[in-house]
Amino acid sequence: MEAEAASLFTVASIIGSRAASILLVVDNLVDDAVMDFDKDYEARMAVAIDIAARALAKTNDLRPHAR
């Protein structure tokens, strides 16, 4: 479970800044599946970082009120 991003977004909103959070799912509580860190971690993080970088590039082109 995650709670730190909520604080990050709250502070960013108060000071008029932007914030982002990248989360990587490592466990599935429904079927008890657990990620194999040695095998999957780097590849999954690379995908998450790529998605975040593309999203950031798109939002940088938006006007401030459209963000």
C-alpha positions in Angstrom: 0.0 0.0 0.0 1.1 3.5 -0.8 0.7 6.8 1.2 3.7 9.0 0.5 2.5 10.1 -3.0 -0.6 11.7 -1.4 1.6 13.9 0.7 3.7 14.8 -2.3 0.7 15.8 -4.3 -0.8 17.8 -1.4 2.4 19.8 -0.9 2.8 20.4 -4.6 -0.7 21.7 -4.9 -0.2 24.1 -1.9 3.0 25.6 -3.4 1.6 25.7 -6.9 4.0 23.1 -8.3 3.7 19.9 -10.3 4.3 16.5 -8.8 4.5 12.9 -10.1 4.8 9.4 -8.7 6.0 6.2 -10.3 4.6 3.0 -8.6 5.7 -0.5 -9.5 3.3 -3.3 -8.5 5.3 -6.2 -7.0 2.6 -8.4 -5.3 -0.9 -9.4 -6.3 -3.0 -9.8 -3.1 -5.8 -11.5 -5.1 -3.9 -14.5 -6.3 -0.8 -14.3 -4.1 1.5 -13.8 -7.1 4.8 -12.2 -6.2 7.3 -10.6 -8.6 10.6 -12.3 -9.0 12.9 -9.4 -8.1 16.1 -11.0 -9.6 14.4 -11.7 -12.9 11.8 -9.0 -13.4 12.7 -5.8 -11.5 14.9 -4.0 -13.9 12.7 -4.7 -16.9 9.6 -3.6 -15.1 11.2 -0.4 -13.8 12.5 0.4 -17.3 9.0 0.1 -18.7 7.6 2.3 -15.9 10.3 4.9 -16.4 9.7 5.0 -20.1 6.0 5.6 -19.7 6.7 8.3 -17.1 9.2 10.0 -19.4 6.8 10.0 -22.3 4.0 11.4 -20.1 6.3 14.2 -18.9 7.3 15.1 -22.4 3.6 15.5 -23.3 2.7 17.6 -20.3 5.6 19.9 -20.8 4.0 21.1 -24.1 0.6 21.9 -22.4 -0.3 25.4 -21.3 -0.3 25.8 -17.5 -4.0 25.7 -17.0 -4.4 22.5 -19.1 -2.0 20.5 -16.9 
